[in-house]
Amino acid sequence: MNRSLNCQPAGAYHLYKADAIDILSKVGGFDIAGLTGVFLGGAVYGIPVIIDGFISSTAALAAASICPMAVDYMLASHVSSEPAGHLILEYLSLQPPITAHMCLGEGTGAVASIPLLDMAVDIYHRMSTFEEIQIEDYQPL
């Protein structure tokens, strides 16, 4: 018995980067399409949305292809250990605060990033300046 696999190049399916909706309709699942809508909705309503792992990063990429300003409302929680995980975040110019080789898809990266985001907001709003706490400027030796 002779078995072979007939693989066609991706170009044969006419998947173009500029048409994310066409790509979603051909190779995306309902999960990725739905998450794409979440990222677009975040941009519409000015609400940040956390990217958690590879599947949500593919949805973020699709959303950014549909509406580039959507990236302004995306926060990357971590770098997925999936081979393309870091490539998508680099393409979106997003730098996640956590690199922990996660890839189980259970949302741990997003949950772990929330305390970091809370801390960053507290520091931004509450941290004193040197002038406020009367510390003199540093003098070179």
Residue frames relative to the residue before (quaternion, step in Angstrom):
aa qw qx qy qz dx dy dz
M 1.0000 0.0000 0.0000 0.0000 0.00 0.00 0.00
N 0.1980 -0.7788 0.5886 0.0886 3.56 -0.81 1.03
R 0.0310 -0.7988 0.6007 -0.0141 3.55 -0.62 1.14
S 0.0610 0.7835 -0.6169 0.0426 3.53 -1.00 0.77
L 0.3346 -0.7141 0.5813 0.2004 3.50 -1.27 0.46
N 0.2228 -0.7780 0.5765 0.1129 3.54 -0.70 1.07
C 0.0314 -0.8103 0.5845 -0.0286 3.57 -0.30 1.27
Q 0.1839 -0.7647 0.6090 0.1027 3.53 -0.90 0.94
P 0.5474 -0.6053 0.4439 0.3700 3.59 -1.03 0.63
A 0.6448 -0.5502 0.3705 0.3797 3.56 -1.14 0.66
G 0.6019 0.5905 -0.3503 0.4078 3.57 1.08 -0.68
A 0.5812 0.6003 -0.3718 0.4044 3.58 1.17 -0.54
Y 0.6848 0.4648 -0.2814 0.4855 3.57 1.16 -0.45
H 0.3915 -0.7618 0.4427 0.2654 3.58 1.30 0.10
L 0.2993 0.7362 -0.5445 0.2682 3.56 0.85 0.98
Y 0.0397 -0.8185 0.5727 -0.0212 3.54 -0.41 1.21
K 0.5804 -0.6190 0.4183 0.3241 3.52 -1.00 0.94
A 0.6734 0.5335 -0.3063 0.4099 3.57 0.95 -0.82
D 0.7508 0.3474 -0.2116 0.5204 3.61 1.14 -0.36
A 0.1344 -0.8424 0.5201 0.0428 3.56 0.38 1.28
I 0.6269 0.5367 -0.3512 0.4423 3.60 1.00 -0.69
D 0.6322 0.5154 -0.3252 0.4784 3.58 1.03 -0.76
I 0.6464 0.5089 -0.3162 0.4725 3.59 0.96 -0.85
L 0.6514 0.5141 -0.3172 0.4590 3.60 0.90 -0.90
S 0.6792 0.4993 -0.3005 0.4462 3.59 0.94 -0.82
K 0.7181 0.4442 -0.2542 0.4716 3.59 1.16 -0.53
V 0.8414 0.1369 -0.0393 0.5213 3.60 0.87 -0.85
G 0.6140 0.5567 -0.3606 0.4278 3.61 1.19 -0.12
G 0.3892 -0.6941 0.5503 0.2529 3.55 -1.16 0.60
F 0.6996 -0.4404 0.3433 0.4458 3.54 -1.33 0.04
D 0.6022 0.5707 -0.3611 0.4258 3.59 1.10 -0.66
I 0.6957 0.4552 -0.2761 0.4824 3.57 0.86 -0.95
A 0.6392 0.5178 -0.3304 0.4629 3.61 0.96 -0.79
G 0.6623 0.5052 -0.3048 0.4618 3.59 0.95 -0.86
L 0.6681 0.4879 -0.2983 0.4760 3.57 0.96 -0.87
T 0.5726 0.5655 -0.3789 0.4570 3.59 1.11 -0.60
G 0.6549 0.5074 -0.2969 0.4749 3.56 1.00 -0.83
V 0.6109 0.5394 -0.3517 0.4607 3.59 1.06 -0.69
F 0.6756 0.4823 -0.3007 0.4696 3.60 0.89 -0.88
L 0.6477 0.4971 -0.3207 0.4801 3.60 1.01 -0.74
G 0.6435 0.5196 -0.3164 0.4646 3.59 1.00 -0.78
G 0.6062 0.5499 -0.3475 0.4576 3.57 1.06 -0.73
A 0.6647 0.4940 -0.3009 0.4728 3.56 0.98 -0.86
V 0.6430 0.5353 -0.3257 0.4404 3.59 0.93 -0.88
Y 0.7935 0.3183 -0.1486 0.4970 3.57 0.87 -0.97
G 0.4909 -0.6969 0.4136 0.3198 3.60 1.26 0.17
I 0.4911 0.6413 -0.4332 0.3998 3.58 1.10 0.70
P 0.3998 -0.7166 0.5094 0.2591 3.61 -0.70 0.99
V 0.1443 -0.7690 0.6195 0.0633 3.55 -1.09 0.81
I 0.3600 -0.7508 0.5200 0.1908 3.57 -0.87 0.98
I 0.2997 -0.7069 0.6162 0.1752 3.53 -0.99 0.96
D 0.0093 -0.8114 0.5836 -0.0310 3.57 -0.68 1.08
G 0.8641 -0.0201 -0.0275 0.5022 3.54 -0.14 1.27
F 0.7828 -0.4126 0.2421 0.3979 3.47 -1.41 0.05
I 0.6739 0.4967 -0.3218 0.4423 3.62 0.76 -0.94
S 0.7005 0.4404 -0.2903 0.4807 3.59 0.83 -0.87
S 0.6172 0.5279 -0.3690 0.4519 3.62 1.10 -0.48
T 0.6136 0.5170 -0.3651 0.4720 3.62 1.08 -0.54
A 0.6331 0.5095 -0.3235 0.4847 3.58 1.07 -0.71
A 0.6276 0.5265 -0.3308 0.4685 3.59 1.03 -0.77
L 0.6359 0.5226 -0.3199 0.4693 3.57 1.02 -0.81
A 0.6464 0.5040 -0.3188 0.4759 3.59 0.96 -0.82
A 0.6504 0.5118 -0.3165 0.4634 3.59 0.94 -0.87
A 0.6606 0.5036 -0.3064 0.4650 3.58 0.97 -0.84
S 0.6299 0.5218 -0.3347 0.4679 3.59 1.12 -0.61
I 0.6643 0.4837 -0.2919 0.4894 3.57 1.10 -0.70
C 0.7969 -0.0013 0.0607 0.6010 3.58 0.95 -0.95
P 0.3195 -0.8027 0.4675 0.1869 3.62 -0.02 1.26
M 0.6417 0.5358 -0.3475 0.4247 3.64 1.02 -0.63
A 0.4803 0.6706 -0.4362 0.3596 3.61 1.24 -0.21
V 0.5659 0.6089 -0.3807 0.4050 3.60 1.14 -0.59
D 0.5939 0.5894 -0.3590 0.4135 3.60 1.11 -0.61
Y 0.7376 0.3748 -0.2123 0.5200 3.59 1.22 -0.39
M 0.5584 0.5879 -0.3869 0.4392 3.58 1.26 0.42
L 0.0917 -0.7600 0.6421 0.0406 3.54 -1.07 0.85
A 0.2734 -0.7587 0.5684 0.1632 3.59 -0.73 1.03
S 0.3340 -0.7660 0.5154 0.1900 3.58 -0.75 1.02
H 0.7962 -0.1244 0.1254 0.5787 3.58 0.93 -0.88
V 0.4909 -0.6074 0.5225 0.3421 3.53 -1.34 0.18
S 0.3632 -0.7241 0.5441 0.2184 3.58 -0.68 1.07
S 0.4523 -0.6764 0.4994 0.2975 3.58 -1.11 0.57
E 0.3996 0.6790 -0.4977 0.3626 3.59 1.26 0.14
P 0.6205 -0.6018 0.3436 0.3670 3.62 -0.92 0.84
A 0.7540 0.3698 -0.2234 0.4948 3.63 0.93 -0.76
G 0.3887 0.7640 -0.4561 0.2392 3.60 1.25 -0.09
H 0.7256 0.4179 -0.2530 0.4846 3.57 0.80 -0.97
L 0.6034 0.5776 -0.3641 0.4119 3.60 1.08 -0.61
I 0.6520 0.5072 -0.3189 0.4648 3.58 0.96 -0.82
L 0.6711 0.4893 -0.3082 0.4640 3.59 0.89 -0.89
E 0.6204 0.5215 -0.3420 0.4756 3.60 1.05 -0.70
Y 0.6438 0.5255 -0.3200 0.4550 3.58 0.94 -0.87
L 0.7072 0.4348 -0.2445 0.5011 3.57 1.06 -0.80
S 0.3655 -0.7474 0.4635 0.3049 3.61 1.34 -0.14
L 0.4530 0.6604 -0.4663 0.3757 3.58 0.98 0.89
Q 0.1596 -0.7856 0.5942 0.0660 3.55 -0.96 0.93
P 0.2421 -0.7989 0.5339 0.1345 3.59 -0.36 1.19
P 0.5005 -0.6795 0.4497 0.2927 3.59 -1.08 0.64
I 0.7479 0.3648 -0.1942 0.5195 3.62 1.20 -0.39
T 0.0002 -0.7383 0.6745 0.0025 3.54 -1.06 0.91
A 0.1967 0.8127 -0.5169 0.1835 3.59 -0.13 1.25
H 0.4846 -0.7047 0.4115 0.3149 3.60 1.23 0.44
M 0.2978 0.7574 -0.5208 0.2578 3.58 0.95 0.89
C 0.1286 0.8005 -0.5800 0.0796 3.58 -1.08 0.71
L 0.4192 0.7369 -0.4514 0.2782 3.60 1.13 0.42
G 0.4141 -0.7501 0.4384 0.2714 3.58 1.19 -0.37
E 0.5164 0.6673 -0.4022 0.3553 3.57 1.18 0.41
G 0.6011 -0.6179 0.3481 0.3684 3.61 1.21 0.17
T 0.3480 0.7701 -0.4808 0.2337 3.60 1.22 0.19
G 0.6338 0.5510 -0.3390 0.4241 3.60 0.96 -0.79
A 0.6626 0.4919 -0.3063 0.4745 3.58 0.93 -0.85
V 0.6575 0.5059 -0.3093 0.4648 3.56 0.94 -0.91
A 0.6738 0.4932 -0.2964 0.4635 3.60 0.96 -0.82
S 0.6737 0.5144 -0.3085 0.4317 3.60 1.06 -0.62
I 0.5338 0.6557 -0.4052 0.3478 3.62 1.13 -0.51
P 0.6790 0.4618 -0.3270 0.4678 3.68 0.77 -0.81
L 0.6181 0.5344 -0.3486 0.4592 3.61 1.08 -0.64
L 0.6599 0.4940 -0.3031 0.4781 3.58 0.98 -0.82
D 0.6285 0.5254 -0.3301 0.4690 3.60 1.00 -0.80
M 0.6585 0.5085 -0.3061 0.4627 3.57 0.95 -0.90
A 0.6464 0.5224 -0.3219 0.4536 3.60 0.95 -0.84
V 0.6497 0.5033 -0.3139 0.4754 3.60 0.98 -0.82
D 0.6477 0.5149 -0.3181 0.4628 3.61 0.95 -0.84
I 0.6472 0.5059 -0.3215 0.4710 3.58 0.93 -0.85
Y 0.6529 0.5267 -0.3160 0.4432 3.57 0.90 -0.91
H 0.7634 0.3955 -0.2015 0.4692 3.59 0.88 -0.92
R 0.8148 0.3332 -0.1328 0.4554 3.59 0.98 -0.75
M 0.5742 0.6150 -0.4027 0.3604 3.60 1.08 -0.43
S 0.4170 -0.7167 0.5113 0.2260 3.53 -0.95 0.94
T 0.4108 -0.6549 0.5651 0.2882 3.51 -1.29 0.39
F 0.6662 -0.4768 0.3698 0.4383 3.58 -1.25 0.27
E 0.6420 0.5353 -0.3229 0.4439 3.57 0.99 -0.84
E 0.6678 0.5203 -0.3026 0.4380 3.59 0.92 -0.88
I 0.7643 0.3104 -0.1939 0.5309 3.60 1.01 -0.69
Q 0.4873 -0.7360 0.3720 0.2871 3.54 1.34 0.54
I 0.3406 0.6796 -0.5624 0.3254 3.55 0.72 1.11
E 0.4338 -0.7169 0.4879 0.2446 3.54 -0.82 1.03
D 0.6136 -0.5351 0.4310 0.3891 3.53 -1.28 0.46
Y 0.5412 -0.6014 0.4734 0.3484 3.54 -1.18 0.59
Q 0.2178 -0.7588 0.6022 0.1191 3.55 -1.06 0.80
P 0.4423 -0.6833 0.4997 0.2962 3.60 -0.80 0.91
L 0.4799 -0.6794 0.4795 0.2798 3.56 -1.07 0.73
